[in-house]
């Protein structure tokens, strides 16, 4: 059933998001042409400026719309009248959450890939790609120099940290909406309040935790390269713990406390 | 006849208000049951409990032996008061959605009924009037070969001609093995199709009897009995 939920979820969201990504890619190609063909003199000068502005807007829209859409979709599909259909399908509440979560992750990744691809379409030439490769090599070199043999581990930890914090931030929004829906009559306001209360509480907790850890370990950190190996795993573990808590709370509310309008 | 719905001391409270009190109810297959009561009497609460949209405060509810959950949702076909289909969908999208999630959905039957009402399946739901949307939802719900149909105010928002068609749809599409619960306060319109009635007043079960029994014993129609029981 999760497969079917995902199929319909991707269909319902892709209808809106894919055209935006498509427009971004097309605009980057158009801009490349406009930049390279220098025929816009005098009054026609507005064309390249206009195209560039449109392009920048489309890039921002790709990221921003993906983010907003993810929130609106969750709220509208599960907490509004559409919830009467979704929650009477023969699926578990956790499967509903899973389908939304996986879809959000997929579109976030697709939107980032779209932007990278569009930058390539806009500016890539063999020389520039070569420069880019050299720059990457240099970064790796610096990494190797400062972290020694563990530099690969640092990169893996960094990627894991980004992925786990992505899960955490999406699930924080979901749990806030689920908690907000318990406030009868003020559901949207309730969701915002829940978001700020939860995120503030978590911030305070983490700060306290860090202070405690720091006071126990004292100034044991002797070398720079040890820092990422402490910060990254710590951050990954915290994100995973928070994600699990948000996920469980959302599922609990959906299966035991559901109260659609 | 086997029991399809069984409620034992079913109670639902919202904070300090009690929407449903200690309800004991047993419904059998092959019956069309009218769930009758004034606004706010607990009809929708009961239907939401059956469909797992609410969790009981105490007591139990069993559908074909299952508590509300994945197994019960496979065999319950639910028409809420709300228009629950997403606006962006075409009618054909909604049909595909039902086909994917409900194994008992009969696509052919759905298209036949759409044709009969001259509804174009390539139309977006956004473009349809409220009454037409309700008809589409009813067609989807009645195209399932479910064991229990829960219809919450199915005739509330449509004109009398459509009302007749809808009632006809309900009678002709349900099967001998299924039970249909129709919640409404428009009693006169549906009186003739009902086998049994349930009266609910302020969260309490007032009466559960067969229509024939009431006509024999009380010598009056359900509509006049309702007016008597719920006199303001």
Interface residues (C-beta under 8 A of the other chain):
Chain A: X1 X4 X7 X8 X12 X15 X76 X77 X81 X82 X83 X84 X85 X87 X88 X89 X90 X91 X92 X255 X256 X257 X258 X259 X260
Chain B: X14 X48 X51 X52 X53 X54 X55 X70 X71 X73 X74 X76 X78 X80 X82 X83 X84 X85 X86 X88 X97 X100 X101 X102
